Amino acid sequence: MGTYLITGGAGFIGSTLADKLLNENNKIIIIDNFCDFYNIKLKEANIEENLNNKKYKLYRNDIRDKSALNMIFTENKIDVVIHLAAMAGVRPSIENPILYQEVNCMGTQNILEEMKNHNVNKLVMASSSSVYGNNKEVPFKENMVVDFAISPYAATKKANEVMTHVYHKLFNMNVVMLRFFTVFGPRQRPDLAINKFTRLLLNNEEIPMFGDGKTSRDYTYIDDIVQGICNTIEYVKKNTNIYEILNIGNSSPIELREMIDVIAKVLNKKPKINQMPMQPGDVERTYADISKAKKLINYEPTISFEEGIEKFIKWYKISLST
């Protein structure tokens, strides 16, 4: 039981987390600016069922707005901050790096300042597997050097890891940074590959495949990600003087071509592939070593890629009819 502030709480991961924490009788405070990076109606649908819940409070504000953040922290007694709000996406960050710097770095520092000023000292925050860049050694371990980002998005996430460590050292903040590995499942953003390819296959359209299909991702189902966050919240509540970085993945990479084939198999469709050049900023592979997360927070992913795809497609078809 607790009072949790979730930034980006109307998004894919944030809203799924909020649902779980509410079901466990916690109080939830959401900050989300409902930006139009993708269709706002999808975010509105994510939170609709909770709006009448007395344990759910929604603030439609931007983490760049310092006065709004000050008001939120003043009005509420917060036990743990789960900071998920960010401009997401590798390719869009190349097109608009200044925006990514403003939201992901300055926005995060605004959150850290309000935590400091209001004596809130427990933080669980989203980092990203993208910080590993094209590291040749696999699986990726948290103690690897991650100084060679290949996108502005990845660079902002690495910067956040460094800045939160500063606040940990100077202001006794207890921090766990979670490096998420390619999250998928119900409520996934429509611009992400699994959602996009499902839509294209159902419409019998060509699938753009960047590269030779051998790039791979450590796809992680949303329920496993959310369980990892919940376990981390408990870890942060029970411990003091901590700063940790944890991989939250599935530790089972899937090649791009295999991903397309699994979706096609579940949909009973034959994919029409349009092979295209690799995109700038895309990494060749991601592969999480999750032994540290297993040890510290008892993290254990349970949903295989194919099972996750079946669950996602079932949700997707239902969402089309509503």
C-alpha positions in Angstrom: 0.0 0.0 0.0 1.3 3.4 -0.9 0.9 6.6 -2.9 2.7 6.5 -6.2 3.4 9.3 -8.7 3.6 8.0 -12.2 4.9 10.4 -14.9 3.8 9.4 -18.4 1.0 7.6 -16.7 -1.4 7.6 -19.6 1.0 6.0 -22.0 1.6 2.3 -22.8 3.7 1.2 -19.8 2.5 3.9 -17.4 -1.3 3.2 -17.8 -0.7 -0.6 -17.5 1.3 -0.1 -14.4 -1.3 2.3 -12.9 -4.1 -0.4 -13.5 -2.1 -3.0 -11.6 -1.2 -0.7 -8.7 -4.8 0.5 -8.4 -6.0 -3.1 -8.3 -3.7 -3.6 -5.3 -5.4 -0.8 -3.5 -2.7 1.9 -3.9 -3.2 5.6 -4.5 -2.1 6.7 -7.9 -1.2 10.2 -9.1 -0.6 10.6 -12.8 1.2 13.3 -14.7 0.8 13.2 -18.5 0.8 16.0 -21.0 -1.1 13.9 -23.7 1.3 15.1 -26.4 0.4 14.3 -30.0 3.4 12.1 -30.7 0.7 9.5 -31.5 -3.2 9.6 -31.4 -4.2 11.2 -28.1 -7.5 9.2 -28.2 -5.4 6.1 -27.5 -4.1 7.6 -24.3 -7.6 8.8 -23.3 -8.8 5.2 -23.7 -6.0 3.9 -21.6 -7.1 5.9 -18.5 -10.9 6.1 -19.1 -11.8 3.3 -16.7 -9.9 4.9 -13.8 -11.2 8.5 -14.0 -14.0 7.8 -11.5 -11.7 5.9 -9.0 -11.2 8.0 -5.9 -7.7 6.6 -5.5 -6.7 7.9 -9.0 -5.7 11.5 -9.6 -4.8 12.8 -13.0 -2.8 16.0 -13.8 -2.7 17.0 -17.4 0.7 18.7 -17.2 4.1 18.7 -18.8 7.2 17.8 -16.8 8.9 20.9 -18.3 6.5 23.0 -16.4 8.2 23.7 -13.0 5.4 25.5 -11.4 2.9 22.8 -12.2 5.3 20.2 -10.8 5.7 22.2 -7.6 1.9 22.4 -7.2 1.6 18.6 -7.7 4.3 17.8 -5.2 2.9 20.3 -2.7 -0.7 18.9 -2.9 0.3 15.3 -2.5 2.3 13.2 -0.1 4.2 10.9 -2.4 5.9 7.7 -1.3 7.7 6.7 -4.6 8.0 8.4 -8.0 7.9 6.2 -11.0 9.3 8.4 -13.8 8.4 7.0 -17.2 7.6 10.3 -19.1 9.9 10.9 -22.0 9.9 11.6 -25.7 10.3 8.1 -27.1 11.7 6.8 -30.3 15.2 6.5 -31.8 14.5 7.8 -35.3 12.3 10.9 -34.3 15.1 11.9 -31.9 17.5 12.3 -34.8 15.0 14.6 -36.5 14.3 16.7 -33.4 17.2 16.3 -30.9 16.5 19.6 -29.1 13.0 18.5 -28.0 14.4 15.2 -26.7 17.0 17.1 -24.7 14.4 19.5 -23.2 11.8 16.8 -22.3 14.1 13.9 -21.3 16.9 15.7 -19.6 15.5 19.0 -18.3 12.1 17.4 -17.6 13.9 14.7 -15.5 15.9 17.3 -13.7 12.7 19.2 -12.8 11.3 16.0 -11.3 14.5 15.5 -9.3 14.4 19.0 -8.0 10.8 18.7 -6.8 11.7 15.4 -5.2 14.6 17.1 -3.4 12.5 20.1 -2.4 9.7 18.0 -1.0 11.7 15.3 0.7 10.6 12.5 -1.6 13.6 10.3 -1.9 12.5 7.1 -3.7 12.7 7.0 -7.5 12.2 4.2 -10.0 13.0 5.5 -13.5 12.9 4.2 -17.1 16.1 4.0 -18.9 16.6 2.1 -22.1 18.5 -0.8 -23.7 19.4 1.8 -26.4 22.2 3.1 -24.1 24.2 0.0 -25.0 24.5 1.2 -28.6 26.2 -1.4 -30.9 28.1 -3.1 -28.1 29.7 -6.2 -29.6 29.6 -8.2 -26.4 26.4 -10.0 -25.6 24.3 -10.4 -23.5 24.4 -6.8 -22.3 25.4 -6.4 -18.7 24.7 -3.4 -16.5 28.4 -2.8 -15.8 29.4 -2.4 -19.4 30.7 0.9 -20.6 27.8 2.8 -22.3 29.6 5.9 -23.6 28.9 5.3 -27.3 25.3 6.1 -27.9 24.2 6.2 -31.6 21.0 8.3 -31.2 20.0 11.5 -29.3 17.3 9.4 -27.5 19.9 7.0 -26.2 22.2 9.8 -25.2 19.4 11.4 -23.1 18.8 8.1 -21.3 22.4 7.8 -20.5 22.5 11.4 -19.3 19.5 10.6 -17.0 21.4 7.7 -15.4 24.3 10.1 -14.7 22.1 12.9 -13.3 20.1 10.6 -11.0 23.4 9.4 -9.6 24.3 13.0 -8.7 21.1 13.4 -6.8 21.6 10.0 -5.1 25.1 11.1 -3.9 24.2 14.7 -3.0 20.7 14.3 -1.6 20.5 10.7 -0.4 18.0 9.8 -3.1 17.3 6.1 -3.5 17.3 5.3 -7.2 16.8 2.3 -9.5 17.2 2.9 -13.2 15.4 0.2 -15.3 16.8 -0.4 -18.8 13.8 -1.7 -20.6 14.2 -4.0 -23.6 11.7 -3.5 -26.5 8.4 -3.7 -24.7 5.3 -5.0 -26.5 1.7 -5.9 -25.8 -1.7 -4.3 -25.5 -1.7 -0.5 -25.7 1.6 -0.5 -27.5 2.3 2.7 -29.5 1.0 2.4 -33.1 4.4 3.5 -34.5 6.2 0.5 -33.0 7.0 -2.4 -35.3 4.8 -5.1 -33.9 1.7 -2.9 -33.9 2.6 -1.5 -37.3 3.3 -4.9 -38.9 0.1 -6.4 -37.5 -1.9 -3.5 -39.1 -0.1 -4.0 -42.4 -0.5 -7.7 -42.5 -4.3 -7.5 -41.7 -4.6 -5.0 -44.6 -2.5 -7.2 -47.0 0.0 -4.4 -47.4 3.8 -4.6 -47.8 6.0 -4.8 -44.7 9.0 -2.5 -44.8 12.0 -4.6 -43.5 15.1 -2.5 -42.7 18.2 -4.5 -43.4 18.5 -8.2 -44.1 16.1 -9.2 -41.4 18.9 -10.5 -39.1 18.8 -7.6 -36.7 17.4 -8.8 -33.4 15.6 -7.4 -30.3 15.0 -8.7 -26.9 11.2 -8.3 -27.0 9.7 -8.2 -23.5 6.0 -8.5 -22.8 4.3 -5.7 -21.0 3.1 -7.8 -18.0 6.7 -8.9 -17.4 7.9 -5.3 -17.6 5.2 -4.1 -15.1 5.9 -6.9 -12.7 9.6 -5.8 -12.9 8.6 -2.3 -12.0 6.4 -3.4 -9.1 9.2 -5.6 -7.7 11.5 -2.6 -8.0 9.1 -0.3 -6.1 9.1 -2.8 -3.2 12.9 -2.9 -3.4 13.2 0.9 -3.2 10.8 1.1 -0.3 12.7 -1.5 1.7 16.2 -0.3 1.1 18.2 2.9 1.8 21.3 4.5 0.2 20.8 2.6 -3.1 21.6 3.5 -6.7 21.2 0.6 -9.1 20.8 0.0 -12.8 18.9 -3.1 -13.8 18.1 -4.7 -17.2 14.5 -5.6 -17.5 14.2 -7.8 -20.6 13.3 -11.3 -21.7 16.9 -12.5 -22.3 15.8 -14.2 -25.5 16.4 -12.1 -28.7 14.2 -12.6 -31.8 15.5 -11.7 -35.3 13.4 -9.2 -37.3 12.5 -11.7 -40.0 11.4 -14.3 -37.3 9.3 -11.5 -35.6 7.5 -10.9 -38.9 6.9 -14.6 -39.5 5.5 -15.2 -36.0 3.0 -12.3 -36.4 2.1 -13.6 -39.9 1.6 -17.2 -38.5 -0.7 -16.0 -35.7 -2.7 -13.9 -38.3 -2.6 -16.7 -40.9 -1.2 -14.3 -43.4 1.7 -14.5 -45.9 4.0 -11.5 -45.5 4.9 -9.4 -48.5 8.4 -8.0 -47.6 9.8 -4.7 -48.9 13.5 -4.9 -48.0 15.0 -1.5 -47.3 18.4 -0.1 -46.1 19.1 0.0 -42.4 18.0 3.2 -40.6 20.3 5.6 -38.9 20.4 5.2 -35.2 19.1 1.6 -35.2 21.2 -0.9 -33.3 22.0 -4.3 -34.7 20.8 -6.2 -31.7 19.7 -6.1 -28.0 20.1 -8.9 -25.6 19.6 -8.5 -21.8 21.6 -10.2 -19.1 18.9 -10.3 -16.4 20.8 -12.1 -13.7 21.2 -8.9 -11.6 17.5 -8.2 -11.7 16.7 -11.8 -10.8 19.0 -11.4 -7.8 18.0 -8.0 -6.5 14.2 -7.8 -7.3 13.3 -11.5 -8.0 12.6 -10.6 -11.6 11.5 -13.5 -13.7 9.9 -13.0 -17.1 7.2 -15.6 -17.8 5.7 -14.8 -21.2 7.4 -16.1 -24.4 7.5 -14.0 -27.6 4.9 -16.1 -29.5 2.5 -16.2 -26.5 2.9 -12.4 -26.2 2.2 -11.9 -29.9 -1.0 -14.0 -29.5 -2.1 -11.9 -26.6 -1.3 -8.7 -28.4 -3.2 -9.7 -31.6 -6.2 -10.8 -29.6 -6.3 -7.3 -27.9 -5.6 -5.6 -31.3 -8.6 -7.2 -32.9 -10.9 -6.3 -30.0 -9.6 -2.7 -30.1 -10.5 -2.5 -33.8 -14.1 -3.3 -33.1 -14.5 -0.8 -30.3 
